Amino acid sequence: MTATRTAPDQATLHFVECRFGKATVFVERDTADMDLETTIRDIMSGEIENPVRVLAVFAEESFARDVSEDVAREIAARVQNDPISHNLIGFIARAAGDALALEMRAA
């Protein structure tokens, strides 16, 4: 049986902008892996490093929205007291505020 993938024009795609040195770029990803859950999992695991911003593109509605704060708050809720990388703490601070990031524990 073949797995069915959601067509990109019928889904919300999440683009992640990451810092590489002094430059920022949107990382290349397969459209099948650009859903919210996979995006959060990839950021948390370090598969996506140094995230700066997350944009959700709602293809059916023809608009995009910065969802960085939503993603950062969800990551913070999931990690609770678990140690996380300094880069992830930095993303949470930039996207959701220093107060939330101060609650995180560095690995």
N, C-alpha and C positions, 0 to 999 in steps of 0.2 A: 504494500500500500504506500502511496506517495503522500508525503506531508503537504498539506495545503498551506500556502502562505498568503497573507493578506496583501492585496495589491497596494502599492504605495499610494495610489490616488484615493484609497478608501481608508487610510489610516492616519494617525497622528505620528509624525516622524520627529524624533528628538535629535537635534544637532548639538554637538558638544564642542565648544571652543576651548582649546588648551594652550598653555604657555610653553613655548620651547625657546629657552634663552630669552632674548628681548622681543621675540615675535610671538604672536598668537595666531593659531590656525584652527579651522574646524577639522576634526579628525575624520579620516575616511572610515566608513562603516558600511556593512551590508544593510540594505533597507529592511531586511527581515529582523535585524537586531536593533532597530531604532525605536522600539516601543519604550514606554516609560519604565517598566519593570527591568528590562535588560539594561537600559541606560543606567539606572540606579545601581544595579548589581555590578556593572562594569566599572563604575566610578568607585564603588566601595572596595572592590577587589584589587584595584590598581591597574586593571586592564586599560582603563583610560586614566592617564596621569596628568596632574597639574590642571584640572578643569578651572576655567575662568567663568564660563557662562553656558547655560543650556537654553536652547531655543526650541520651542514646540511649533511645528508647522502643521496646521490643520488644513489639509489639502482640500477637503470637500467644501470648507468655508472660505478658502482662499485667503487665509491670514496666518500670521505667526505671532507668538508671544514669548517674552522672556520668562521662563519658568525656573530660573536659577534658585530663587528663594524657596519655592515649593520643594524642589529636589533637595536642597541643602537641609531644610527642616525635616524632610522624610528620612534622610540619611542620619541626621542627629538623633531622631527618635529610634531608629533601628539599632544604632551602635550603643546607645545608653552609656554604660560605664566601661565599655570595651575600649582598649587603647587603639587609636587610629593614627595614620601618618600625619606629619606636619603639613603636607600639601593638602590633605583633606580638611584639616582644621582651618587652613587658610581659605579654602573654598567656602566653608561654612561661614567664616567670619565675613568674607566679602559679600556673600549672597544673602545671609540671614542675620548678620550683625555680630559684633564682638561679644555681646552678652551671652549669646547661645554658644559661641565658639569657646568661651572661657569655661564652659561646663564640660568640654571634651577633654579627654586624657590622651596625651601623645604616646605613641608606641616607642 
